[in-house]
Amino acid sequence: MPIVQIELLEGRTVAQKRSLVEKVTQAIVESIGAPAEKVTIIIRDMAKENYAKAGKLASDE
């Protein structure tokens, strides 16, 4: 039972998330042979002020 956690900066549409989970599920099915119905995906949206890279908040860019 694969469990995948994906963290994204907020702002993606439901359609984009739908596409993402379909493709990630398919990649898992193809690569390790897990049945699609056993693949669980958790998406966590992060506020841009809660993520920083190279000393800068994503909300400041």
Distance bins in CASP14 RR format, pairs under 12 A and 6 or more apart:
PFRMAT RR
TARGET T0000
AUTHOR 0000-0000-0000
RMODE 2
METHOD distances of the structure
MODEL  1
1 28 0 0 0 0 0 1 0 0 0 0 0
1 32 0 0 0 0 0 1 0 0 0 0 0
1 34 1 0 0 1 0 0 0 0 0 0 0
1 35 0 0 0 0 1 0 0 0 0 0 0
1 36 0 0 0 0 0 1 0 0 0 0 0
1 37 0 0 0 0 1 0 0 0 0 0 0
1 38 1 0 1 0 0 0 0 0 0 0 0
1 39 1 0 0 1 0 0 0 0 0 0 0
1 40 1 0 0 1 0 0 0 0 0 0 0
1 41 0 0 0 0 0 1 0 0 0 0 0
2 24 0 0 0 0 1 0 0 0 0 0 0
2 25 0 0 0 0 1 0 0 0 0 0 0
2 27 0 0 0 0 0 1 0 0 0 0 0
2 28 1 0 1 0 0 0 0 0 0 0 0
2 29 0 0 0 0 1 0 0 0 0 0 0
2 31 0 0 0 0 1 0 0 0 0 0 0
2 32 1 0 0 1 0 0 0 0 0 0 0
2 33 0 0 0 0 1 0 0 0 0 0 0
2 34 1 0 1 0 0 0 0 0 0 0 0
2 35 0 0 0 0 1 0 0 0 0 0 0
2 36 0 0 0 0 0 1 0 0 0 0 0
2 37 0 0 0 0 0 1 0 0 0 0 0
2 38 1 0 0 1 0 0 0 0 0 0 0
2 39 1 0 1 0 0 0 0 0 0 0 0
2 40 1 0 0 1 0 0 0 0 0 0 0
2 41 0 0 0 0 1 0 0 0 0 0 0
2 42 0 0 0 0 0 1 0 0 0 0 0
3 24 0 0 0 0 0 1 0 0 0 0 0
3 25 0 0 0 0 0 1 0 0 0 0 0
3 28 0 0 0 0 0 1 0 0 0 0 0
3 34 0 0 0 0 0 1 0 0 0 0 0
3 38 0 0 0 0 1 0 0 0 0 0 0
3 39 0 0 0 0 1 0 0 0 0 0 0
3 40 1 0 1 0 0 0 0 0 0 0 0
3 41 1 0 0 1 0 0 0 0 0 0 0
3 42 1 0 0 1 0 0 0 0 0 0 0
4 20 0 0 0 0 0 1 0 0 0 0 0
4 21 0 0 0 0 1 0 0 0 0 0 0
4 23 0 0 0 0 0 1 0 0 0 0 0
4 24 1 0 0 1 0 0 0 0 0 0 0
4 25 0 0 0 0 1 0 0 0 0 0 0
4 27 0 0 0 0 1 0 0 0 0 0 0
4 28 1 0 0 1 0 0 0 0 0 0 0
4 31 0 0 0 0 0 1 0 0 0 0 0
4 32 0 0 0 0 0 1 0 0 0 0 0
4 34 0 0 0 0 0 1 0 0 0 0 0
4 38 0 0 0 0 0 1 0 0 0 0 0
4 39 1 0 0 1 0 0 0 0 0 0 0
4 40 1 0 0 1 0 0 0 0 0 0 0
4 41 1 0 1 0 0 0 0 0 0 0 0
4 42 1 0 0 1 0 0 0 0 0 0 0
4 43 0 0 0 0 1 0 0 0 0 0 0
4 44 0 0 0 0 0 1 0 0 0 0 0
5 21 0 0 0 0 0 1 0 0 0 0 0
5 24 0 0 0 0 0 1 0 0 0 0 0
5 40 0 0 0 0 1 0 0 0 0 0 0
5 41 1 0 0 1 0 0 0 0 0 0 0
5 42 1 0 1 0 0 0 0 0 0 0 0
5 43 0 0 0 0 1 0 0 0 0 0 0
5 44 1 0 0 1 0 0 0 0 0 0 0
6 12 0 0 0 0 0 1 0 0 0 0 0
6 16 0 0 0 0 0 1 0 0 0 0 0
6 17 0 0 0 0 1 0 0 0 0 0 0
6 20 1 0 0 1 0 0 0 0 0 0 0
6 21 0 0 0 0 1 0 0 0 0 0 0
6 23 0 0 0 0 0 1 0 0 0 0 0
6 24 1 0 0 1 0 0 0 0 0 0 0
6 25 0 0 0 0 0 1 0 0 0 0 0
6 40 0 0 0 0 0 1 0 0 0 0 0
6 41 1 0 0 1 0 0 0 0 0 0 0
6 42 1 0 0 1 0 0 0 0 0 0 0
6 43 1 0 1 0 0 0 0 0 0 0 0
6 44 1 0 0 1 0 0 0 0 0 0 0
6 45 0 0 0 0 1 0 0 0 0 0 0
6 46 0 0 0 0 0 1 0 0 0 0 0
7 41 0 0 0 0 0 1 0 0 0 0 0
7 42 0 0 0 0 1 0 0 0 0 0 0
7 43 1 0 0 1 0 0 0 0 0 0 0
7 44 1 0 1 0 0 0 0 0 0 0 0
7 45 0 0 0 0 1 0 0 0 0 0 0
7 46 1 0 1 0 0 0 0 0 0 0 0
7 47 0 0 0 0 0 1 0 0 0 0 0
7 50 0 0 0 0 0 1 0 0 0 0 0
7 51 0 0 0 0 1 0 0 0 0 0 0
8 16 0 0 0 0 1 0 0 0 0 0 0
8 17 0 0 0 0 1 0 0 0 0 0 0
8 20 0 0 0 0 1 0 0 0 0 0 0
8 21 0 0 0 0 0 1 0 0 0 0 0
8 41 0 0 0 0 0 1 0 0 0 0 0
8 42 0 0 0 0 0 1 0 0 0 0 0
8 43 1 0 0 1 0 0 0 0 0 0 0
8 44 1 0 0 1 0 0 0 0 0 0 0
8 45 1 0 1 0 0 0 0 0 0 0 0
8 46 1 0 0 1 0 0 0 0 0 0 0
8 47 0 0 0 0 0 1 0 0 0 0 0
8 48 0 0 0 0 0 1 0 0 0 0 0
8 50 0 0 0 0 0 1 0 0 0 0 0
8 51 0 0 0 0 1 0 0 0 0 0 0
8 58 0 0 0 0 0 1 0 0 0 0 0
9 43 0 0 0 0 0 1 0 0 0 0 0
9 44 0 0 0 0 0 1 0 0 0 0 0
9 45 1 0 0 1 0 0 0 0 0 0 0
9 46 1 0 1 0 0 0 0 0 0 0 0
9 47 0 0 0 0 1 0 0 0 0 0 0
9 48 1 0 1 0 0 0 0 0 0 0 0
9 49 0 0 0 0 0 1 0 0 0 0 0
9 50 0 0 0 0 1 0 0 0 0 0 0
9 51 1 0 1 0 0 0 0 0 0 0 0
9 52 0 0 0 0 0 1 0 0 0 0 0
9 53 0 0 0 0 0 1 0 0 0 0 0
9 57 0 0 0 0 0 1 0 0 0 0 0
9 58 1 0 1 0 0 0 0 0 0 0 0
9 59 0 0 0 0 1 0 0 0 0 0 0
9 61 0 0 0 0 0 1 0 0 0 0 0
10 16 0 0 0 0 0 1 0 0 0 0 0
10 17 0 0 0 0 0 1 0 0 0 0 0
10 43 0 0 0 0 0 1 0 0 0 0 0
10 44 0 0 0 0 1 0 0 0 0 0 0
10 45 1 0 1 0 0 0 0 0 0 0 0
10 46 1 0 0 1 0 0 0 0 0 0 0
10 47 1 0 1 0 0 0 0 0 0 0 0
10 48 1 0 0 1 0 0 0 0 0 0 0
10 49 0 0 0 0 1 0 0 0 0 0 0
10 50 0 0 0 0 1 0 0 0 0 0 0
10 51 0 0 0 0 1 0 0 0 0 0 0
10 58 0 0 0 0 1 0 0 0 0 0 0
10 59 0 0 0 0 0 1 0 0 0 0 0
11 17 0 0 0 0 1 0 0 0 0 0 0
11 43 0 0 0 0 0 1 0 0 0 0 0
11 45 1 0 0 1 0 0 0 0 0 0 0
11 46 0 0 0 0 0 1 0 0 0 0 0
11 47 0 0 0 0 1 0 0 0 0 0 0
11 48 0 0 0 0 1 0 0 0 0 0 0
11 58 0 0 0 0 0 1 0 0 0 0 0
12 18 0 0 0 0 1 0 0 0 0 0 0
12 19 0 0 0 0 1 0 0 0 0 0 0
12 20 1 0 0 1 0 0 0 0 0 0 0
12 21 0 0 0 0 0 1 0 0 0 0 0
12 43 0 0 0 0 1 0 0 0 0 0 0
12 44 0 0 0 0 0 1 0 0 0 0 0
12 45 1 0 0 1 0 0 0 0 0 0 0
12 46 0 0 0 0 0 1 0 0 0 0 0
13 19 0 0 0 0 1 0 0 0 0 0 0
13 20 0 0 0 0 0 1 0 0 0 0 0
13 45 0 0 0 0 0 1 0 0 0 0 0
14 20 0 0 0 0 0 1 0 0 0 0 0
14 21 0 0 0 0 0 1 0 0 0 0 0
14 43 0 0 0 0 0 1 0 0 0 0 0
14 45 0 0 0 0 0 1 0 0 0 0 0
15 21 0 0 0 0 0 1 0 0 0 0 0
15 22 0 0 0 0 0 1 0 0 0 0 0
16 22 0 0 0 0 0 1 0 0 0 0 0
16 23 0 0 0 0 0 1 0 0 0 0 0
16 43 0 0 0 0 0 1 0 0 0 0 0
16 45 0 0 0 0 0 1 0 0 0 0 0
17 23 0 0 0 0 0 1 0 0 0 0 0
17 24 0 0 0 0 0 1 0 0 0 0 0
17 41 0 0 0 0 1 0 0 0 0 0 0
17 42 0 0 0 0 0 1 0 0 0 0 0
17 43 1 0 1 0 0 0 0 0 0 0 0
17 44 0 0 0 0 0 1 0 0 0 0 0
17 45 0 0 0 0 1 0 0 0 0 0 0
18 24 0 0 0 0 0 1 0 0 0 0 0
18 25 0 0 0 0 0 1 0 0 0 0 0
18 41 0 0 0 0 0 1 0 0 0 0 0
18 43 0 0 0 0 0 1 0 0 0 0 0
19 25 0 0 0 0 0 1 0 0 0 0 0
19 26 0 0 0 0 0 1 0 0 0 0 0
19 43 0 0 0 0 0 1 0 0 0 0 0
20 26 0 0 0 0 0 1 0 0 0 0 0
20 27 0 0 0 0 0 1 0 0 0 0 0
20 41 0 0 0 0 1 0 0 0 0 0 0
20 43 1 0 0 1 0 0 0 0 0 0 0
21 27 0 0 0 0 0 1 0 0 0 0 0
21 28 0 0 0 0 0 1 0 0 0 0 0
21 36 0 0 0 0 0 1 0 0 0 0 0
21 39 0 0 0 0 1 0 0 0 0 0 0
21 40 0 0 0 0 1 0 0 0 0 0 0
21 41 1 0 1 0 0 0 0 0 0 0 0
21 42 0 0 0 0 1 0 0 0 0 0 0
21 43 1 0 0 1 0 0 0 0 0 0 0
22 28 0 0 0 0 0 1 0 0 0 0 0
22 29 0 0 0 0 0 1 0 0 0 0 0
22 36 0 0 0 0 1 0 0 0 0 0 0
22 39 0 0 0 0 0 1 0 0 0 0 0
22 41 0 0 0 0 1 0 0 0 0 0 0
23 29 0 0 0 0 0 1 0 0 0 0 0
23 30 0 0 0 0 0 1 0 0 0 0 0
23 36 0 0 0 0 0 1 0 0 0 0 0
23 39 0 0 0 0 0 1 0 0 0 0 0
23 41 0 0 0 0 0 1 0 0 0 0 0
24 30 0 0 0 0 0 1 0 0 0 0 0
24 31 0 0 0 0 0 1 0 0 0 0 0
24 34 0 0 0 0 0 1 0 0 0 0 0
24 36 0 0 0 0 0 1 0 0 0 0 0
24 39 1 0 0 1 0 0 0 0 0 0 0
24 40 0 0 0 0 0 1 0 0 0 0 0
24 41 1 0 1 0 0 0 0 0 0 0 0
24 42 0 0 0 0 0 1 0 0 0 0 0
24 43 0 0 0 0 1 0 0 0 0 0 0
25 31 0 0 0 0 0 1 0 0 0 0 0
25 32 0 0 0 0 0 1 0 0 0 0 0
25 33 0 0 0 0 0 1 0 0 0 0 0
25 34 0 0 0 0 1 0 0 0 0 0 0
25 35 0 0 0 0 0 1 0 0 0 0 0
25 36 1 0 1 0 0 0 0 0 0 0 0
25 37 0 0 0 0 1 0 0 0 0 0 0
25 38 0 0 0 0 1 0 0 0 0 0 0
25 39 1 0 1 0 0 0 0 0 0 0 0
25 40 0 0 0 0 1 0 0 0 0 0 0
25 41 1 0 0 1 0 0 0 0 0 0 0
26 32 0 0 0 0 0 1 0 0 0 0 0
26 33 0 0 0 0 0 1 0 0 0 0 0
26 34 0 0 0 0 0 1 0 0 0 0 0
26 36 1 0 0 1 0 0 0 0 0 0 0
26 39 0 0 0 0 1 0 0 0 0 0 0
26 41 0 0 0 0 0 1 0 0 0 0 0
27 33 0 0 0 0 0 1 0 0 0 0 0
27 34 0 0 0 0 0 1 0 0 0 0 0
27 36 0 0 0 0 0 1 0 0 0 0 0
27 39 0 0 0 0 1 0 0 0 0 0 0
27 41 0 0 0 0 0 1 0 0 0 0 0
28 34 1 0 1 0 0 0 0 0 0 0 0
28 35 0 0 0 0 1 0 0 0 0 0 0
28 36 0 0 0 0 1 0 0 0 0 0 0
28 37 0 0 0 0 0 1 0 0 0 0 0
28 38 0 0 0 0 1 0 0 0 0 0 0
28 39 1 0 1 0 0 0 0 0 0 0 0
28 40 0 0 0 0 0 1 0 0 0 0 0
28 41 0 0 0 0 1 0 0 0 0 0 0
29 35 1 0 0 1 0 0 0 0 0 0 0
29 36 1 0 1 0 0 0 0 0 0 0 0
29 37 0 0 0 0 1 0 0 0 0 0 0
29 38 0 0 0 0 1 0 0 0 0 0 0
29 39 1 0 0 1 0 0 0 0 0 0 0
30 36 0 0 0 0 0 1 0 0 0 0 0
30 39 0 0 0 0 0 1 0 0 0 0 0
31 39 0 0 0 0 0 1 0 0 0 0 0
32 38 0 0 0 0 0 1 0 0 0 0 0
32 39 0 0 0 0 1 0 0 0 0 0 0
33 39 0 0 0 0 1 0 0 0 0 0 0
34 40 0 0 0 0 0 1 0 0 0 0 0
44 50 0 0 0 0 0 1 0 0 0 0 0
44 51 0 0 0 0 0 1 0 0 0 0 0
45 51 0 0 0 0 0 1 0 0 0 0 0
46 52 0 0 0 0 0 1 0 0 0 0 0
46 57 0 0 0 0 0 1 0 0 0 0 0
46 58 0 0 0 0 1 0 0 0 0 0 0
46 59 0 0 0 0 0 1 0 0 0 0 0
47 57 0 0 0 0 1 0 0 0 0 0 0
47 58 0 0 0 0 1 0 0 0 0 0 0
47 59 1 0 0 1 0 0 0 0 0 0 0
48 56 0 0 0 0 0 1 0 0 0 0 0
48 57 1 0 0 1 0 0 0 0 0 0 0
48 58 1 0 1 0 0 0 0 0 0 0 0
48 59 1 1 0 0 0 0 0 0 0 0 0
48 60 0 0 0 0 1 0 0 0 0 0 0
48 61 0 0 0 0 1 0 0 0 0 0 0
49 56 0 0 0 0 0 1 0 0 0 0 0
49 57 1 0 1 0 0 0 0 0 0 0 0
49 58 1 0 0 1 0 0 0 0 0 0 0
49 59 1 0 1 0 0 0 0 0 0 0 0
49 60 0 0 0 0 1 0 0 0 0 0 0
49 61 0 0 0 0 0 1 0 0 0 0 0
50 57 0 0 0 0 1 0 0 0 0 0 0
50 58 0 0 0 0 1 0 0 0 0 0 0
50 59 0 0 0 0 1 0 0 0 0 0 0
51 57 1 0 0 1 0 0 0 0 0 0 0
51 58 1 0 1 0 0 0 0 0 0 0 0
51 59 0 0 0 0 1 0 0 0 0 0 0
51 60 0 0 0 0 0 1 0 0 0 0 0
51 61 0 0 0 0 0 1 0 0 0 0 0
52 58 1 0 0 1 0 0 0 0 0 0 0
52 59 0 0 0 0 1 0 0 0 0 0 0
52 60 0 0 0 0 1 0 0 0 0 0 0
52 61 0 0 0 0 0 1 0 0 0 0 0
53 59 0 0 0 0 0 1 0 0 0 0 0
53 60 0 0 0 0 0 1 0 0 0 0 0
53 61 0 0 0 0 1 0 0 0 0 0 0
54 60 0 0 0 0 0 1 0 0 0 0 0
54 61 0 0 0 0 0 1 0 0 0 0 0
55 61 0 0 0 0 0 1 0 0 0 0 0
END
